[in-house]
Amino acid sequence: MEFALGKNSIRLWRIRGTLVALPACFVCGIVAALFPIVGIILCIIFISIYLLYYFWYIPRLFRFSSASLENGRLTWRTGVLFSVRISLRLETILTASISRTPLQSLLGLCTLSVRPVGAPISLRQLAESDARELLRRIEEAADD
């Protein structure tokens, strides 16, 4: 069974990117006031990076990220420039929990945190219904 990210995850990433970009724009303005040529070049570079992030990176990250639960394995795929694929057998998962930040709550998203034997893994920006379904299936597998 395949679980995609919540549709509002694009909106969440864009909000976070814009919140990071605001102080950088402020600094670019200060530099442009003190050193006009350097400031303009810095602004052009920064705006280009921001537009690439906003219109190219985020939609591709949404498209290439997913979680699946098949044949007793939980698999998480994500990444655009560097692809990451994590696959866990359900019997190796010790605990699983759902958490959400205030911004995720507003957008109907949450994070499923899975602690297998070894390092913990967080499946971020899942739709709340999908995360609850995954958690239920992980708990069922633990009971067996």
C-alpha positions as CSV (number, residue, x, y, z in Angstrom):
1,M,0.0,0.0,0.0
2,E,1.5,3.3,-1.1
3,F,1.2,6.5,1.0
4,A,2.0,9.9,-0.6
5,L,2.8,13.0,1.3
6,G,-0.1,15.3,2.3
7,K,-1.1,17.8,-0.4
8,N,-0.4,20.7,2.0
9,S,3.2,19.7,2.4
10,I,4.1,21.8,-0.6
11,R,2.5,24.8,1.1
12,L,4.4,24.0,4.3
13,W,7.7,23.8,2.6
14,R,7.0,27.1,0.8
15,I,6.1,28.8,4.0
16,R,9.3,27.6,5.7
17,G,11.4,28.6,2.7
18,T,9.8,32.1,2.7
19,L,10.4,32.5,6.4
20,V,14.1,31.7,5.9
21,A,14.3,34.0,2.9
22,L,12.9,37.1,4.7
23,P,16.0,37.7,6.9
24,A,18.2,37.0,3.9
25,C,16.3,39.6,1.8
26,F,16.7,42.1,4.7
27,V,20.5,41.5,4.7
28,C,20.7,41.8,0.9
29,G,18.9,45.2,1.3
30,I,21.5,46.4,3.9
31,V,24.4,45.3,1.7
32,A,22.8,47.0,-1.3
33,A,22.5,50.2,0.6
34,L,26.2,50.1,1.7
35,F,27.8,48.6,-1.4
36,P,25.4,49.0,-4.4
37,I,27.1,46.7,-6.9
38,V,27.9,43.9,-4.5
39,G,24.4,44.2,-3.1
40,I,22.6,44.0,-6.5
41,I,24.7,40.9,-7.4
42,L,24.0,39.3,-4.1
43,C,20.2,40.0,-4.5
44,I,20.2,38.5,-8.0
45,I,21.9,35.4,-6.8
46,F,19.7,35.0,-3.8
47,I,16.4,35.6,-5.7
48,S,17.5,33.0,-8.4
49,I,18.2,30.4,-5.6
50,Y,14.9,31.2,-3.9
51,L,12.9,30.9,-7.2
52,L,14.6,27.6,-8.0
53,Y,13.7,26.3,-4.5
54,Y,10.1,27.6,-4.8
55,F,9.2,26.4,-8.3
56,W,11.6,23.6,-9.1
57,Y,12.8,21.8,-5.9
58,I,9.6,21.7,-3.8
59,P,7.3,20.2,-6.5
60,R,9.9,17.6,-7.3
61,L,10.5,16.7,-3.6
62,F,6.7,16.3,-3.3
63,R,6.6,14.0,-6.3
64,F,9.6,11.9,-5.3
65,S,8.7,11.4,-1.6
66,S,6.5,8.5,-0.5
67,A,6.0,5.8,2.1
68,S,4.9,2.3,1.3
69,L,3.9,-0.7,3.4
70,E,4.3,-4.0,1.5
71,N,5.2,-7.6,2.3
72,G,5.9,-6.7,6.0
73,R,8.3,-3.8,5.1
74,L,7.9,-0.1,5.7
75,T,9.8,1.8,2.9
76,W,10.4,5.6,2.9
77,R,11.7,7.3,-0.3
78,T,12.6,10.9,-0.5
79,G,15.0,13.3,-2.1
80,V,15.6,15.2,-5.4
81,L,19.3,15.8,-5.7
82,F,20.3,13.0,-3.3
83,S,17.8,10.1,-3.2
84,V,17.3,8.3,0.1
85,R,15.5,5.0,0.4
86,I,15.0,3.5,3.9
87,S,13.4,0.0,4.2
88,L,12.5,-1.6,7.6
89,R,11.0,-4.9,8.4
90,L,8.0,-4.3,10.7
91,E,9.2,-6.7,13.3
92,T,12.3,-4.5,13.9
93,I,10.2,-1.5,14.8
94,L,10.2,-1.0,18.6
95,T,7.9,2.1,18.8
96,A,6.0,4.4,16.6
97,S,4.3,7.7,17.3
98,I,2.6,10.6,15.6
99,S,3.6,14.2,16.4
100,R,2.8,17.6,14.8
101,T,4.0,21.1,15.0
102,P,1.5,24.0,15.2
103,L,2.0,24.7,11.5
104,Q,1.5,21.1,10.5
105,S,-1.7,21.0,12.6
106,L,-3.1,24.0,10.7
107,L,-2.4,22.2,7.4
108,G,-3.6,18.8,8.4
109,L,-0.1,17.2,8.3
110,C,1.9,15.2,10.8
111,T,5.2,13.3,11.4
112,L,5.3,9.6,12.0
113,S,8.3,8.8,14.1
114,V,9.5,5.2,13.9
115,R,12.2,3.8,16.3
116,P,13.5,0.6,14.9
117,V,16.5,-1.3,16.3
118,G,19.1,1.4,15.7
119,A,18.5,5.1,14.8
120,P,15.0,6.6,14.8
121,I,13.4,7.6,11.5
122,S,10.9,10.4,10.9
123,L,8.4,10.3,8.1
124,R,7.5,14.0,7.7
125,Q,4.6,15.8,6.0
126,L,2.3,12.8,5.9
127,A,-1.4,13.4,5.7
128,E,-2.9,12.7,9.2
129,S,-5.2,10.0,8.0
130,D,-2.3,8.2,6.2
131,A,-0.1,8.5,9.2
132,R,-2.8,7.0,11.5
133,E,-3.3,4.1,9.0
134,L,0.4,3.4,8.9
135,L,0.6,3.6,12.7
136,R,-2.3,1.2,13.0
137,R,-0.7,-1.3,10.7
138,I,2.6,-1.1,12.5
139,E,0.9,-1.7,15.8
140,E,-1.0,-4.7,14.3
141,A,2.3,-6.2,13.0
142,A,3.8,-5.7,16.5
143,D,0.9,-7.6,18.1
144,D,1.4,-10.6,15.8
